[in-house]
Amino acid sequence: MKITVLGSGTSHGVPVAGCSCPVCVSGDSRDNRMRASVYIQGAGGEKVLIDAGPEFRLQALRAGITGLDAIFLTHAHADHVHGLDDVRPFTRDRTLSVYGNDKTIAEMKDRFSYVWAETQVGGGKPRLLPLVIKGPVQTGSLVFTPVPVKHGVLDILGWEVKEAGKSFLYLTDTSAIPEPSREKLKESSNSRIIIIGGLRERPHETHFSFEEAMNAALGLGAEKIYLTHICHSHFHSEIEKICREFIKNKRISTGDFKETEIHPAYDGLELNL
Protein backbone atom coordinates (compact mmCIF):
# COMPACT_ATOMS: atom_id res chain seq x y z
CA MET A 1 0.00 0.00 0.00
CA LYS A 2 1.26 3.43 -0.94
CA ILE A 3 -0.17 6.51 0.77
CA THR A 4 0.30 10.00 -0.67
CA VAL A 5 -0.62 13.07 1.37
CA LEU A 6 -2.31 15.32 -1.18
CA GLY A 7 -2.95 18.07 1.35
CA SER A 8 -2.00 18.67 4.99
CA GLY A 9 -3.65 22.02 5.69
CA THR A 10 -6.69 23.19 7.58
CA SER A 11 -9.84 24.68 6.02
CA HIS A 12 -8.26 27.93 4.80
CA GLY A 13 -5.09 26.29 3.49
CA VAL A 14 -1.62 27.75 3.91
CA PRO A 15 -0.71 30.38 2.81
CA VAL A 16 -3.96 31.95 3.93
CA ALA A 17 -5.44 34.45 1.48
CA GLY A 18 -4.51 37.97 2.53
CA CYS A 19 -2.15 36.84 5.29
CA SER A 20 1.50 37.87 5.49
CA CYS A 21 2.46 36.05 8.68
CA PRO A 22 5.91 34.37 8.74
CA VAL A 23 4.48 30.91 7.96
CA CYS A 24 2.36 32.14 5.05
CA VAL A 25 5.37 33.80 3.40
CA SER A 26 7.79 30.97 4.27
CA GLY A 27 10.18 29.76 1.60
CA ASP A 28 9.96 26.17 2.89
CA SER A 29 7.69 24.23 0.51
CA ARG A 30 6.54 22.07 3.45
CA ASP A 31 4.81 25.16 4.87
CA ASN A 32 2.52 25.30 1.80
CA ARG A 33 -0.49 23.23 2.86
CA MET A 34 -3.43 22.50 0.59
CA ARG A 35 -6.68 21.23 2.08
CA ALA A 36 -6.39 17.82 3.76
CA SER A 37 -6.72 14.67 1.67
CA VAL A 38 -4.89 11.40 1.00
CA TYR A 39 -4.55 9.15 -2.05
CA ILE A 40 -4.07 5.41 -1.57
CA GLN A 41 -2.73 2.90 -4.07
CA GLY A 42 -3.14 -0.82 -3.42
CA ALA A 43 -0.85 -3.68 -4.42
CA GLY A 44 -3.28 -4.62 -7.17
CA GLY A 45 -3.28 -1.15 -8.71
CA GLU A 46 -6.28 0.14 -6.75
CA LYS A 47 -6.61 3.94 -6.67
CA VAL A 48 -8.67 5.42 -3.84
CA LEU A 49 -9.21 8.94 -2.53
CA ILE A 50 -10.12 9.98 1.00
CA ASP A 51 -11.82 13.40 0.77
CA ALA A 52 -11.79 15.74 -2.23
CA GLY A 53 -10.96 19.29 -1.21
CA PRO A 54 -11.07 22.47 -3.30
CA GLU A 55 -7.56 21.91 -4.73
CA PHE A 56 -8.18 18.32 -5.86
CA ARG A 57 -7.47 19.10 -9.52
CA LEU A 58 -4.08 20.60 -8.65
CA GLN A 59 -3.32 17.78 -6.22
CA ALA A 60 -4.21 15.14 -8.82
CA LEU A 61 -1.94 16.74 -11.41
CA ARG A 62 0.94 16.97 -8.94
CA ALA A 63 0.52 13.35 -7.78
CA GLY A 64 0.01 11.98 -11.30
CA ILE A 65 -3.41 10.49 -10.52
CA THR A 66 -4.78 8.80 -13.66
CA GLY A 67 -7.92 7.16 -12.29
CA LEU A 68 -10.02 6.46 -9.23
CA ASP A 69 -11.82 3.32 -8.05
CA ALA A 70 -13.68 4.88 -5.08
CA ILE A 71 -13.89 7.91 -2.81
CA PHE A 72 -14.31 7.73 0.95
CA LEU A 73 -15.47 10.88 2.76
CA THR A 74 -14.80 11.84 6.38
CA HIS A 75 -17.49 14.55 6.44
CA ALA A 76 -19.10 17.17 4.23
CA HIS A 77 -17.33 20.38 5.22
CA ALA A 78 -16.27 22.45 2.19
CA ASP A 79 -12.56 21.73 2.59
CA HIS A 80 -13.26 18.00 2.29
CA VAL A 81 -15.82 17.76 -0.53
CA HIS A 82 -15.68 20.85 -2.73
CA GLY A 83 -13.33 19.17 -5.20
CA LEU A 84 -15.81 16.45 -6.10
CA ASP A 85 -16.72 18.05 -9.43
CA ASP A 86 -13.09 17.73 -10.49
CA VAL A 87 -13.26 13.92 -10.50
CA ARG A 88 -15.22 14.22 -13.78
CA PRO A 89 -12.31 13.07 -15.99
CA PHE A 90 -12.22 9.81 -14.02
CA THR A 91 -15.94 9.10 -14.53
CA ARG A 92 -16.23 9.36 -18.32
CA ASP A 93 -16.72 5.63 -18.75
CA ARG A 94 -17.90 4.58 -15.32
CA THR A 95 -19.77 5.59 -12.18
CA LEU A 96 -17.60 6.32 -9.15
CA SER A 97 -18.79 5.14 -5.72
CA VAL A 98 -18.62 7.73 -2.93
CA TYR A 99 -18.92 6.44 0.65
CA GLY A 100 -19.76 8.32 3.83
CA ASN A 101 -22.09 8.30 6.82
CA ASP A 102 -25.75 9.21 6.32
CA LYS A 103 -25.34 12.91 7.18
CA THR A 104 -22.31 13.32 4.92
CA ILE A 105 -24.00 11.67 1.96
CA ALA A 106 -27.18 13.71 2.44
CA GLU A 107 -25.21 16.97 2.57
CA MET A 108 -23.14 15.99 -0.46
CA LYS A 109 -26.26 15.21 -2.52
CA ASP A 110 -27.81 18.52 -1.53
CA ARG A 111 -24.71 20.58 -2.27
CA PHE A 112 -24.08 18.86 -5.60
CA SER A 113 -27.75 18.45 -6.54
CA TYR A 114 -27.04 19.18 -10.22
CA VAL A 115 -25.22 15.85 -10.46
CA TRP A 116 -28.52 13.97 -10.13
CA ALA A 117 -30.80 16.53 -11.83
CA GLU A 118 -31.87 16.39 -15.48
CA THR A 119 -29.55 18.64 -17.47
CA GLN A 120 -28.97 19.54 -21.09
CA VAL A 121 -27.14 17.08 -23.30
CA GLY A 122 -23.44 17.68 -22.96
CA GLY A 123 -23.71 19.24 -19.52
CA GLY A 124 -20.50 18.25 -17.80
CA LYS A 125 -20.89 16.63 -14.40
CA PRO A 126 -19.28 13.76 -12.52
CA ARG A 127 -20.97 10.37 -12.49
CA LEU A 128 -21.17 9.62 -8.78
CA LEU A 129 -22.88 6.85 -6.85
CA PRO A 130 -23.50 8.00 -3.25
CA LEU A 131 -23.45 5.14 -0.73
CA VAL A 132 -24.15 5.31 2.99
CA ILE A 133 -21.54 3.16 4.68
CA LYS A 134 -22.84 0.17 6.64
CA GLY A 135 -19.58 -1.60 7.43
CA PRO A 136 -16.22 -2.52 5.86
CA VAL A 137 -15.91 -2.05 2.09
CA GLN A 138 -13.44 -3.98 -0.05
CA THR A 139 -11.83 -2.33 -3.06
CA GLY A 140 -9.54 -4.89 -4.63
CA SER A 141 -6.91 -5.78 -2.04
CA LEU A 142 -7.85 -2.82 0.19
CA VAL A 143 -10.44 -3.02 2.97
CA PHE A 144 -11.87 0.29 4.26
CA THR A 145 -13.49 0.25 7.69
CA PRO A 146 -15.33 3.34 8.97
CA VAL A 147 -14.18 4.66 12.36
CA PRO A 148 -16.77 6.92 14.08
CA VAL A 149 -15.09 9.93 15.71
CA LYS A 150 -16.14 13.36 16.95
CA HIS A 151 -15.44 16.70 15.25
CA GLY A 152 -16.71 19.00 17.98
CA VAL A 153 -20.40 18.01 18.26
CA LEU A 154 -20.41 16.43 14.79
CA ASP A 155 -20.29 12.70 14.19
CA ILE A 156 -17.81 12.12 11.38
CA LEU A 157 -15.70 9.22 10.14
CA GLY A 158 -12.10 8.25 10.17
CA TRP A 159 -10.99 5.38 7.93
CA GLU A 160 -8.89 2.32 8.70
CA VAL A 161 -7.40 0.81 5.56
CA LYS A 162 -6.02 -2.72 5.62
CA GLU A 163 -4.06 -4.73 3.11
CA ALA A 164 -2.28 -8.04 3.71
CA GLY A 165 -2.47 -7.70 7.49
CA LYS A 166 -1.06 -4.16 7.55
CA SER A 167 -3.20 -1.19 8.52
CA PHE A 168 -3.24 2.54 7.97
CA LEU A 169 -5.50 4.87 9.94
CA TYR A 170 -6.67 8.29 8.78
CA LEU A 171 -8.30 10.51 11.42
CA THR A 172 -8.52 14.08 10.22
CA ASP A 173 -10.63 16.82 11.90
CA THR A 174 -10.90 14.77 15.09
CA SER A 175 -11.50 16.19 18.56
CA ALA A 176 -12.37 12.93 20.37
CA ILE A 177 -12.27 9.20 19.69
CA PRO A 178 -15.24 7.47 21.38
CA GLU A 179 -14.46 4.44 23.51
CA PRO A 180 -16.10 1.90 21.13
CA SER A 181 -13.89 3.12 18.29
CA ARG A 182 -10.77 3.04 20.47
CA GLU A 183 -11.46 -0.52 21.59
CA LYS A 184 -12.01 -1.78 18.05
CA LEU A 185 -8.84 -0.09 16.81
CA LYS A 186 -6.77 -1.57 19.63
CA GLU A 187 -7.88 -5.02 18.49
CA SER A 188 -6.66 -4.35 14.94
CA SER A 189 -3.22 -5.03 13.48
CA ASN A 190 -0.40 -3.48 15.49
CA SER A 191 1.59 -2.59 12.37
CA ARG A 192 0.13 0.81 11.73
CA ILE A 193 0.72 4.25 10.32
CA ILE A 194 -1.64 6.88 11.69
CA ILE A 195 -2.23 10.23 10.04
CA ILE A 196 -4.17 12.29 12.55
CA GLY A 197 -5.45 15.85 12.65
CA GLY A 198 -3.44 18.17 14.88
CA LEU A 199 -4.41 21.77 14.22
CA ARG A 200 -1.89 23.69 16.34
CA GLU A 201 -0.19 23.73 19.73
CA ARG A 202 -3.01 25.65 21.45
CA PRO A 203 -6.30 23.85 22.25
CA HIS A 204 -9.26 24.17 19.88
CA GLU A 205 -12.95 23.39 20.36
CA THR A 206 -13.32 21.05 17.37
CA HIS A 207 -9.80 19.76 16.63
CA PHE A 208 -7.06 17.96 18.50
CA SER A 209 -4.04 20.05 19.43
CA PHE A 210 -0.64 18.59 18.56
CA GLU A 211 -0.24 17.02 22.00
CA GLU A 212 -3.79 15.66 22.07
CA ALA A 213 -3.34 14.13 18.64
CA MET A 214 -0.03 12.50 19.51
CA ASN A 215 -1.37 11.07 22.77
CA ALA A 216 -4.47 9.73 21.02
CA ALA A 217 -2.41 8.05 18.31
CA LEU A 218 -0.01 6.52 20.83
CA GLY A 219 -3.00 5.11 22.69
CA LEU A 220 -3.95 3.23 19.53
CA GLY A 221 -0.58 1.51 19.23
CA ALA A 222 0.83 3.59 16.39
CA GLU A 223 4.31 2.83 15.07
CA LYS A 224 4.47 5.95 12.92
CA ILE A 225 2.41 9.11 13.52
CA TYR A 226 1.95 12.04 11.15
CA LEU A 227 0.06 15.21 12.05
CA THR A 228 -2.19 16.77 9.41
CA HIS A 229 -4.87 19.47 9.00
CA ILE A 230 -2.32 22.01 10.25
CA CYS A 231 -2.99 25.75 10.39
CA HIS A 232 -0.58 28.66 9.80
CA SER A 233 0.47 29.07 13.43
CA HIS A 234 3.59 26.91 13.05
CA PHE A 235 6.44 26.28 10.64
CA HIS A 236 7.00 22.66 9.59
CA SER A 237 10.46 22.78 11.19
CA GLU A 238 8.94 24.08 14.43
CA ILE A 239 6.43 21.22 14.54
CA GLU A 240 9.27 18.72 14.05
CA LYS A 241 10.89 20.15 17.19
CA ILE A 242 7.58 19.93 19.08
CA CYS A 243 7.32 16.26 18.10
CA ARG A 244 10.88 15.52 19.23
CA GLU A 245 10.29 17.27 22.55
CA PHE A 246 7.08 15.29 23.04
CA ILE A 247 8.94 11.99 22.52
CA LYS A 248 11.74 13.10 24.87
CA ASN A 249 9.26 13.99 27.63
CA LYS A 250 7.38 10.71 27.16
CA ARG A 251 10.59 8.77 27.51
CA ILE A 252 11.48 10.62 30.72
CA SER A 253 8.01 10.30 32.25
CA THR A 254 7.45 6.62 31.41
CA GLY A 255 10.96 5.28 31.57
CA ASP A 256 10.24 2.65 28.90
CA PHE A 257 8.71 4.62 26.03
CA LYS A 258 9.11 2.63 22.82
CA GLU A 259 10.57 4.24 19.74
CA THR A 260 7.70 5.75 17.77
CA GLU A 261 8.23 8.06 14.83
CA ILE A 262 6.22 11.28 15.04
CA HIS A 263 6.34 13.98 12.38
CA PRO A 264 4.20 16.65 10.79
CA ALA A 265 2.86 15.56 7.42
CA TYR A 266 3.42 17.74 4.39
CA ASP A 267 1.93 17.96 0.92
CA GLY A 268 3.43 15.31 -1.34
CA LEU A 269 4.62 13.05 1.48
CA GLU A 270 4.67 9.42 0.35
CA LEU A 271 4.45 6.50 2.77
CA ASN A 272 4.68 2.77 2.06
CA LEU A 273 3.12 0.08 4.20
The 8 nearest C-alpha neighbors of each residue, nearest first, counted from 0:
[[1, 41, 272, 40, 42, 271, 2, 39],
 [0, 2, 271, 40, 39, 270, 272, 41],
 [1, 3, 39, 270, 269, 38, 271, 0],
 [4, 2, 269, 38, 37, 268, 5, 267],
 [3, 5, 37, 268, 267, 6, 266, 36],
 [6, 4, 37, 36, 266, 58, 267, 3],
 [5, 7, 35, 33, 266, 34, 36, 4],
 [8, 6, 35, 227, 228, 32, 265, 266],
 [9, 7, 228, 32, 229, 34, 12, 33],
 [8, 10, 228, 229, 230, 12, 11, 34],
 [9, 11, 78, 12, 34, 8, 228, 77],
 [12, 10, 9, 15, 13, 34, 8, 16],
 [13, 11, 8, 33, 9, 34, 32, 10],
 [14, 12, 32, 15, 31, 23, 231, 8],
 [13, 15, 23, 12, 31, 16, 24, 18],
 [14, 16, 13, 18, 12, 11, 17, 23],
 [17, 15, 18, 14, 11, 13, 12, 19],
 [16, 18, 15, 19, 14, 23, 20, 13],
 [19, 17, 15, 16, 20, 23, 14, 24],
 [18, 20, 23, 24, 21, 17, 22, 15],
 [19, 21, 23, 22, 18, 24, 231, 25],
 [22, 20, 24, 23, 25, 19, 234, 231],
 [23, 21, 25, 24, 20, 234, 231, 30],
 [22, 24, 14, 20, 21, 25, 19, 13],
 [23, 25, 21, 22, 19, 20, 26, 14],
 [26, 24, 22, 27, 23, 21, 30, 28],
 [25, 27, 28, 24, 30, 22, 29, 31],
 [26, 28, 29, 25, 30, 31, 235, 234],
 [29, 27, 30, 31, 26, 25, 266, 32],
 [30, 28, 27, 31, 265, 235, 266, 32],
 [29, 31, 28, 27, 235, 32, 234, 22],
 [32, 30, 13, 29, 28, 14, 33, 266],
 [33, 31, 8, 13, 7, 12, 6, 30],
 [32, 34, 6, 12, 8, 7, 35, 13],
 [33, 35, 8, 6, 12, 52, 9, 78],
 [36, 34, 6, 7, 8, 228, 33, 9],
 [35, 37, 6, 5, 50, 49, 4, 51],
 [36, 38, 4, 5, 49, 3, 48, 39],
 [39, 37, 48, 3, 2, 47, 49, 4],
 [40, 38, 2, 47, 1, 46, 48, 3],
 [39, 41, 46, 1, 45, 0, 44, 47],
 [42, 40, 45, 0, 44, 43, 141, 140],
 [41, 43, 44, 0, 140, 40, 45, 1],
 [44, 42, 41, 45, 140, 139, 40, 141],
 [43, 45, 41, 42, 40, 46, 139, 140],
 [44, 46, 41, 40, 43, 139, 47, 68],
 [47, 45, 40, 67, 68, 39, 44, 66],
 [48, 46, 39, 69, 67, 68, 38, 70],
 [49, 47, 38, 70, 37, 50, 71, 39],
 [48, 50, 71, 37, 72, 70, 36, 38],
 [51, 49, 72, 79, 36, 80, 48, 71],
 [52, 50, 82, 80, 79, 83, 55, 81],
 [51, 53, 79, 82, 78, 80, 81, 55],
 [52, 54, 82, 81, 55, 78, 51, 34],
 [55, 53, 57, 52, 56, 58, 82, 33],
 [54, 56, 58, 82, 57, 52, 53, 51],
 [57, 55, 59, 58, 54, 85, 60, 82],
 [58, 56, 60, 54, 55, 59, 61, 62],
 [57, 59, 55, 61, 56, 60, 5, 62],
 [60, 58, 64, 62, 56, 61, 57, 63],
 [61, 59, 63, 57, 58, 62, 56, 64],
 [60, 62, 58, 59, 63, 57, 64, 267],
 [63, 61, 59, 60, 64, 58, 267, 5],
 [62, 64, 60, 61, 59, 65, 58, 66],
 [63, 65, 59, 62, 66, 60, 67, 61],
 [66, 64, 63, 67, 89, 59, 46, 60],
 [67, 65, 89, 64, 46, 68, 88, 90],
 [66, 68, 46, 47, 69, 89, 48, 65],
 [67, 69, 46, 47, 45, 95, 66, 70],
 [70, 68, 96, 47, 67, 95, 97, 48],
 [69, 71, 97, 48, 49, 47, 98, 96],
 [70, 72, 49, 98, 97, 99, 50, 48],
 [73, 71, 50, 99, 74, 49, 98, 70],
 [72, 74, 156, 155, 157, 50, 99, 71],
 [75, 73, 103, 155, 72, 76, 156, 79],
 [74, 76, 103, 80, 79, 107, 77, 106],
 [75, 77, 79, 78, 74, 80, 81, 103],
 [78, 76, 81, 79, 80, 75, 52, 53],
 [77, 79, 52, 10, 76, 34, 80, 53],
 [78, 80, 52, 50, 51, 77, 76, 75],
 [81, 79, 51, 52, 77, 82, 83, 75],
 [80, 82, 53, 52, 77, 83, 78, 79],
 [83, 81, 53, 52, 51, 55, 80, 85],
 [82, 84, 85, 81, 51, 86, 80, 52],
 [83, 85, 86, 82, 125, 87, 124, 81],
 [84, 86, 87, 83, 82, 56, 55, 88],
 [85, 87, 84, 89, 88, 83, 125, 90],
 [88, 86, 125, 90, 85, 89, 84, 124],
 [89, 87, 90, 86, 91, 85, 125, 66],
 [88, 90, 87, 66, 86, 91, 67, 65],
 [91, 89, 93, 87, 92, 88, 126, 94],
 [92, 90, 88, 89, 93, 87, 126, 125],
 [93, 91, 90, 94, 89, 126, 88, 95],
 [92, 94, 90, 91, 95, 126, 89, 127],
 [93, 95, 126, 127, 90, 128, 96, 92],
 [94, 96, 127, 128, 69, 126, 90, 93],
 [97, 95, 128, 69, 127, 129, 70, 98],
 [96, 98, 70, 129, 71, 128, 130, 69],
 [99, 97, 71, 130, 132, 131, 72, 129],
 [98, 100, 72, 131, 132, 104, 103, 71],
 [99, 101, 131, 103, 132, 102, 104, 98],
 [100, 102, 104, 131, 103, 105, 99, 132],
 [103, 101, 105, 104, 100, 106, 99, 74],
 [104, 102, 75, 74, 106, 100, 105, 101],
 [103, 105, 107, 101, 106, 102, 99, 108],
 [104, 106, 102, 108, 107, 103, 101, 109],
 [107, 105, 109, 103, 104, 108, 110, 102],
 [106, 108, 104, 110, 109, 105, 111, 103],
 [109, 107, 111, 105, 112, 106, 110, 104],
 [108, 110, 112, 106, 107, 111, 105, 104],
 [111, 109, 107, 108, 112, 106, 113, 105],
 [110, 112, 108, 113, 109, 114, 107, 115],
 [111, 113, 109, 114, 108, 110, 115, 116],
 [114, 112, 116, 115, 111, 117, 118, 124],
 [113, 115, 112, 116, 111, 124, 125, 126],
 [114, 116, 113, 112, 117, 111, 108, 127],
 [117, 115, 113, 114, 118, 112, 111, 119],
 [118, 116, 115, 119, 113, 114, 120, 122],
 [119, 117, 116, 122, 120, 113, 121, 114],
 [118, 120, 122, 121, 117, 123, 116, 124],
 [121, 119, 122, 118, 123, 117, 124, 116],
 [120, 122, 123, 119, 118, 124, 117, 125],
 [123, 121, 119, 120, 118, 124, 117, 114],
 [122, 124, 121, 125, 87, 120, 114, 118],
 [123, 125, 114, 87, 122, 126, 84, 113],
 [126, 124, 87, 84, 127, 90, 86, 114],
 [125, 127, 94, 90, 95, 124, 128, 87],
 [128, 126, 95, 94, 125, 96, 129, 97],
 [127, 129, 96, 95, 97, 94, 130, 126],
 [130, 128, 97, 96, 98, 127, 104, 131],
 [131, 129, 98, 97, 132, 128, 99, 96],
 [132, 130, 100, 101, 99, 98, 133, 104],
 [131, 133, 99, 100, 98, 134, 130, 145],
 [134, 132, 131, 135, 100, 145, 136, 130],
 [133, 135, 132, 144, 136, 145, 143, 131],
 [136, 134, 144, 143, 142, 137, 145, 133],
 [137, 135, 143, 142, 134, 144, 138, 132],
 [138, 136, 142, 141, 139, 143, 135, 140],
 [139, 137, 141, 140, 142, 136, 45, 68],
 [138, 140, 141, 137, 45, 43, 41, 142],
 [139, 141, 162, 138, 41, 43, 142, 42],
 [142, 140, 162, 138, 139, 137, 161, 41],
 [141, 143, 137, 161, 160, 136, 138, 135],
 [144, 142, 160, 136, 135, 159, 137, 158],
 [143, 145, 135, 159, 158, 134, 146, 160],
 [144, 146, 158, 157, 156, 147, 159, 143],
 [145, 147, 157, 156, 158, 180, 148, 144],
 [148, 146, 156, 155, 157, 180, 145, 154],
 [149, 147, 176, 155, 156, 154, 175, 177],
 [148, 150, 154, 175, 174, 153, 173, 151],
 [151, 149, 173, 153, 174, 205, 172, 152],
 [150, 152, 205, 153, 149, 174, 204, 206],
 [153, 151, 150, 149, 154, 205, 174, 155],
 [154, 152, 150, 151, 149, 155, 148, 205],
 [153, 155, 149, 148, 150, 152, 147, 156],
 [154, 156, 74, 148, 73, 149, 147, 153],
 [157, 155, 73, 147, 146, 148, 145, 158],
 [156, 158, 170, 146, 169, 73, 145, 147],
 [159, 157, 145, 169, 146, 144, 168, 160],
 [158, 160, 168, 144, 167, 143, 169, 145],
 [161, 159, 143, 167, 166, 142, 168, 158],
 [162, 160, 166, 142, 165, 141, 164, 167],
 [161, 163, 141, 165, 164, 140, 166, 142],
 [164, 162, 165, 161, 140, 141, 166, 0],
 [163, 165, 162, 161, 188, 166, 190, 187],
 [166, 164, 162, 161, 163, 190, 188, 191],
 [167, 165, 161, 191, 160, 188, 190, 162],
 [166, 168, 192, 160, 191, 159, 193, 161],
 [169, 167, 159, 193, 158, 192, 160, 194],
 [168, 170, 194, 158, 157, 193, 195, 171],
 [171, 169, 157, 195, 196, 173, 194, 168],
 [170, 172, 196, 195, 173, 169, 228, 157],
 [173, 171, 196, 206, 150, 170, 174, 228],
 [172, 174, 150, 206, 171, 149, 175, 207],
 [173, 175, 206, 207, 150, 205, 149, 151],
 [176, 174, 149, 173, 148, 177, 150, 207],
 [175, 177, 148, 149, 181, 180, 178, 174],
 [178, 176, 180, 179, 148, 175, 181, 149],
 [177, 179, 181, 180, 182, 176, 183, 175],
 [180, 178, 182, 181, 177, 183, 176, 184],
 [179, 181, 183, 178, 182, 177, 146, 184],
 [182, 180, 178, 184, 179, 183, 185, 177],
 [181, 183, 185, 179, 184, 180, 178, 186],
 [184, 182, 180, 186, 185, 181, 179, 187],
 [185, 183, 187, 181, 186, 182, 180, 219],
 [184, 186, 182, 187, 183, 219, 181, 220],
 [185, 187, 183, 184, 182, 188, 189, 181],
 [188, 186, 184, 185, 189, 183, 166, 190],
 [187, 189, 190, 166, 165, 164, 186, 191],
 [188, 190, 191, 220, 187, 221, 185, 166],
 [191, 189, 188, 165, 166, 222, 192, 221],
 [190, 192, 166, 167, 221, 222, 189, 193],
 [191, 193, 223, 167, 224, 221, 222, 168],
 [194, 192, 168, 224, 167, 169, 195, 221],
 [193, 195, 225, 169, 226, 224, 170, 168],
 [196, 194, 170, 226, 171, 227, 169, 193],
 [195, 197, 171, 227, 228, 172, 226, 173],
 [198, 196, 209, 208, 207, 226, 212, 227],
 [197, 199, 229, 208, 230, 228, 196, 206],
 [200, 198, 208, 201, 209, 197, 229, 230],
 [199, 201, 209, 208, 202, 210, 198, 197],
 [200, 202, 199, 208, 203, 209, 198, 210],
 [203, 201, 208, 200, 204, 207, 199, 206],
 [202, 204, 206, 205, 201, 208, 207, 198],
 [203, 205, 206, 151, 202, 174, 207, 150],
 [204, 206, 151, 150, 174, 203, 207, 173],
 [207, 205, 174, 173, 203, 172, 204, 198],
 [206, 208, 174, 197, 212, 211, 173, 198],
 [207, 209, 197, 211, 199, 202, 200, 198],
 [208, 210, 197, 212, 200, 211, 199, 213],
 [211, 209, 213, 212, 208, 214, 200, 245],
 [212, 210, 208, 214, 207, 213, 209, 215],
 [211, 213, 215, 209, 207, 210, 214, 197],
 [212, 214, 210, 216, 215, 211, 217, 209],
 [215, 213, 217, 211, 216, 212, 210, 218],
 [216, 214, 212, 218, 213, 217, 211, 219],
 [215, 217, 213, 219, 218, 214, 221, 212],
 [218, 216, 214, 220, 219, 221, 215, 213],
 [217, 219, 215, 216, 220, 214, 221, 185],
 [220, 218, 216, 217, 185, 221, 184, 215],
 [221, 219, 217, 218, 189, 222, 216, 185],
 [220, 222, 217, 191, 223, 219, 216, 192],
 [221, 223, 259, 191, 192, 260, 220, 190],
 [222, 224, 260, 192, 221, 259, 261, 193],
 [225, 223, 261, 193, 194, 192, 260, 262],
 [224, 226, 194, 262, 263, 264, 261, 195],
 [225, 227, 263, 195, 197, 264, 196, 194],
 [226, 228, 196, 7, 229, 264, 197, 195],
 [229, 227, 8, 9, 7, 196, 35, 198],
 [230, 228, 198, 8, 9, 227, 197, 7],
 [229, 231, 9, 232, 198, 8, 199, 228],
 [232, 230, 233, 22, 13, 23, 229, 14],
 [231, 233, 230, 199, 22, 234, 229, 200],
 [234, 232, 231, 237, 235, 238, 22, 199],
 [233, 235, 237, 236, 22, 30, 238, 232],
 [236, 234, 238, 237, 30, 29, 239, 233],
 [237, 235, 239, 234, 238, 240, 233, 29],
 [236, 238, 234, 240, 239, 235, 233, 241],
 [237, 239, 241, 235, 240, 236, 242, 263],
 [240, 238, 236, 242, 237, 241, 262, 243],
 [241, 239, 243, 237, 238, 242, 244, 236],
 [242, 240, 238, 244, 239, 243, 245, 237],
 [241, 243, 245, 239, 240, 244, 261, 238],
 [244, 242, 240, 246, 245, 241, 247, 239],
 [243, 245, 247, 241, 242, 246, 240, 248],
 [244, 246, 242, 248, 243, 247, 241, 249],
 [247, 245, 249, 243, 244, 248, 250, 242],
 [248, 246, 244, 250, 245, 249, 243, 251],
 [247, 249, 251, 245, 250, 246, 252, 244],
 [250, 248, 246, 252, 251, 247, 253, 245],
 [249, 251, 256, 247, 254, 248, 253, 252],
 [252, 250, 248, 249, 254, 253, 247, 256],
 [251, 253, 249, 250, 254, 248, 256, 255],
 [254, 252, 250, 255, 251, 256, 249, 248],
 [253, 255, 250, 251, 252, 256, 249, 257],
 [256, 254, 253, 257, 250, 251, 252, 249],
 [257, 255, 250, 253, 254, 249, 258, 251],
 [258, 256, 259, 255, 250, 222, 254, 249],
 [257, 259, 256, 260, 222, 246, 250, 255],
 [260, 258, 222, 223, 257, 261, 221, 224],
 [259, 261, 223, 224, 222, 258, 262, 225],
 [262, 260, 224, 225, 242, 223, 259, 263],
 [263, 261, 225, 239, 242, 264, 224, 226],
 [262, 264, 226, 225, 238, 239, 227, 265],
 [265, 263, 225, 226, 227, 7, 262, 268],
 [264, 266, 29, 7, 268, 267, 263, 4],
 [265, 267, 6, 5, 4, 268, 7, 32],
 [266, 268, 4, 5, 3, 265, 269, 62],
 [267, 269, 4, 266, 265, 3, 270, 264],
 [270, 268, 3, 2, 267, 4, 271, 1],
 [269, 271, 2, 1, 3, 268, 272, 0],
 [272, 270, 1, 0, 2, 269, 3, 192],
 [271, 0, 1, 270, 165, 166, 192, 167]]
